Amino acid sequence: MKASSQWPRLIDQGSICRLTAPLAEFCSGLAVGGALRPDWPAFLQCRGTNSLSQPDRQSPRCDLTEARSDDPAETDCRPVGPSPRLALSKAARGLASAGMSSLFDLTGRDIWIVGGAGYLGTAVVKALVQHGATVRCADLADRAQTMVEREKLAAGVTPETLDAGDDAETLRFVRDGLAQRGVPAGLVVMTYKSFPKSVSALQPADFDAANHVNLTSSFILAREVGEAMAEKGRGSVVIFSSMYGTVAPDPGMYPAPILPNPIEYGVGKAGLQQMARYLGVHWAPRGVRCNTISPGPFPFPSMQEGNPEWMARLRAHCPMGRVGRPDEMAGTVIYLLADASSYVTGHNVAVDGGWTAW
Ligand SMILES: NC(=O)c1ccc[n+]([C@@H]2O[C@H](COP(=O)([O-])OP(=O)(O)OC[C@H]3O[C@@H](n4cnc5c(N)ncnc54)[C@H](O)[C@@H]3O)[C@@H](O)[C@H]2O)c1
């Protein structure tokens, strides 16, 4: 497909491509005021591929994760109208025009995510961008920067360094963010700290240090950002708990020398669930919601590859008979941040393949 001046060009920035012209300029009829009409998905066909890609409704951005160009620098695209495969039925269009299509839309919303450069955080950050959010991703040292570069997310994500275990640094992170970006629509806290020690070996100082990151730092972040949200009358705070904040690890699953999931971890995670209940109720009259997510088994790839027996035990213990994939974590975060969950607060959502259901 030859380049045409009538067609917008996409500058490849990884999975996110920026149109050089506002979508409205060439998509008249499909676009309103620079944004795609929510009830009419337009599709772009890109040079070098037959795939179709649905542009984000927040012009001028489109997601090319499915439709990759063969030219890493530039892609010529043309609108081809609604995809026959995905064209909305009349009934669906009715729902869309009634606003139902925007239930999970985060377009134009600023989301801060702390501890977002990790195994699950990376999948969450990608999903946030795909749902239209702008993202401020903070993590230890250069982890957020490295993740953003590795995943080619620079167009939608601002990486920052933060040690959330340092109270002064955390307060500065919130203050600077409010001054520079304004009050975010959402806050996601994904940090944790624990020590690979048995109950008898764990020192009180270890217990305090873990609690400080898991509980105190999460409290500071949630309170400072949540209060700013409450001033505006809206916002959603999502804190990562764990299945081990709900149930204890089964010692039978951890034959020596494997150590059970440590006590301070689960104690902190249980506390986070109560924190979300408390803050959810506390802020409820002022429009701010607070919930926890409790992941089940999502072992790191290194753990999966090097421990076949352990993996078999995990799978056997899980009603769904398998461990979770990082992308399976993203949907619940989107749900809790978006309007789809506007009446959900003080709640803990288990994403654990049924681990805590029996
Ligand atoms: N992976 C699982 O199986 C699982 C299960 C239950 C709960 N969780 C929870 O999900 C969340 C994400 O876990 P993950 O599996 O992606 O782990 P991860 O270690 O890959 O991610 C955690 C991230 O938090 C960051 N972090 C830690 N301390 C920090 C601090 N003081 N300041 C800033 N950043 C800090 C880490 O650098 C890391 O990038 C955690 O809260 C974890 O407890 C995970």
PDBQT file of the ligand as one rigid body, heavy atoms in Angstrom, charges set to zero:
ROOT
HETATM    1  N1  LIG A 401       2.442 -12.749  41.739  1.00  0.00    +0.000 N 
HETATM    2  C1  LIG A 401       1.629 -13.322  42.602  1.00  0.00    +0.000 C 
HETATM    3  O1  LIG A 401       1.454 -14.561  42.588  1.00  0.00    +0.000 OA
HETATM    4  C2  LIG A 401       0.871 -12.515  43.602  1.00  0.00    +0.000 A 
HETATM    5  C3  LIG A 401      -0.044 -13.187  44.433  1.00  0.00    +0.000 A 
HETATM    6  C4  LIG A 401      -0.746 -12.449  45.369  1.00  0.00    +0.000 A 
HETATM    7  C5  LIG A 401      -0.575 -11.085  45.483  1.00  0.00    +0.000 A 
HETATM    8  N2  LIG A 401       0.324 -10.464  44.662  1.00  0.00    +0.000 N 
HETATM    9  C6  LIG A 401       0.488  -9.019  44.843  1.00  0.00    +0.000 C 
HETATM   10  O2  LIG A 401       0.434  -8.373  43.592  1.00  0.00    +0.000 OA
HETATM   11  C7  LIG A 401       1.273  -7.216  43.612  1.00  0.00    +0.000 C 
HETATM   12  C8  LIG A 401       2.232  -7.265  42.439  1.00  0.00    +0.000 C 
HETATM   13  O3  LIG A 401       3.034  -8.431  42.585  1.00  0.00    +0.000 OA
HETATM   14  P1  LIG A 401       4.001  -8.984  41.453  1.00  0.00    +0.000 P 
HETATM   15  O4  LIG A 401       3.789 -10.445  41.401  1.00  0.00    +0.000 OA
HETATM   16  O5  LIG A 401       3.872  -8.190  40.203  1.00  0.00    +0.000 OA
HETATM   17  O6  LIG A 401       5.402  -8.745  42.141  1.00  0.00    +0.000 OA
HETATM   18  P2  LIG A 401       6.650  -7.907  41.630  1.00  0.00    +0.000 P 
HETATM   19  O7  LIG A 401       7.712  -8.070  42.652  1.00  0.00    +0.000 OA
HETATM   20  O8  LIG A 401       6.995  -8.298  40.254  1.00  0.00    +0.000 OA
HETATM   21  O9  LIG A 401       6.077  -6.420  41.641  1.00  0.00    +0.000 OA
HETATM   22  C9  LIG A 401       6.083  -5.608  42.781  1.00  0.00    +0.000 C 
HETATM   23  C10 LIG A 401       6.701  -4.289  42.390  1.00  0.00    +0.000 C 
HETATM   24  O10 LIG A 401       6.678  -3.425  43.519  1.00  0.00    +0.000 OA
HETATM   25  C11 LIG A 401       7.904  -2.738  43.529  1.00  0.00    +0.000 C 
HETATM   26  N3  LIG A 401       8.195  -2.276  44.891  1.00  0.00    +0.000 N 
HETATM   27  C12 LIG A 401       8.475  -3.030  45.978  1.00  0.00    +0.000 A 
HETATM   28  N4  LIG A 401       8.728  -2.250  47.023  1.00  0.00    +0.000 NA
HETATM   29  C13 LIG A 401       8.625  -0.973  46.589  1.00  0.00    +0.000 A 
HETATM   30  C14 LIG A 401       8.794   0.277  47.210  1.00  0.00    +0.000 A 
HETATM   31  N5  LIG A 401       9.165   0.387  48.490  1.00  0.00    +0.000 N 
HETATM   32  N6  LIG A 401       8.605   1.399  46.481  1.00  0.00    +0.000 NA
HETATM   33  C15 LIG A 401       8.253   1.300  45.174  1.00  0.00    +0.000 A 
HETATM   34  N7  LIG A 401       8.088   0.143  44.528  1.00  0.00    +0.000 NA
HETATM   35  C16 LIG A 401       8.280  -0.992  45.231  1.00  0.00    +0.000 A 
HETATM   36  C17 LIG A 401       8.923  -3.744  43.046  1.00  0.00    +0.000 C 
HETATM   37  O11 LIG A 401      10.108  -3.121  42.599  1.00  0.00    +0.000 OA
HETATM   38  C18 LIG A 401       8.157  -4.447  41.956  1.00  0.00    +0.000 C 
HETATM   39  O12 LIG A 401       8.349  -3.852  40.688  1.00  0.00    +0.000 OA
HETATM   40  C19 LIG A 401       1.991  -7.238  44.974  1.00  0.00    +0.000 C 
HETATM   41  O13 LIG A 401       1.328  -6.387  45.872  1.00  0.00    +0.000 OA
HETATM   42  C20 LIG A 401       1.860  -8.678  45.413  1.00  0.00    +0.000 C 
HETATM   43  O14 LIG A 401       1.896  -8.835  46.809  1.00  0.00    +0.000 OA
HETATM   44  C21 LIG A 401       1.040 -11.142  43.731  1.00  0.00    +0.000 A 
ENDROOT
TORSDOF 0
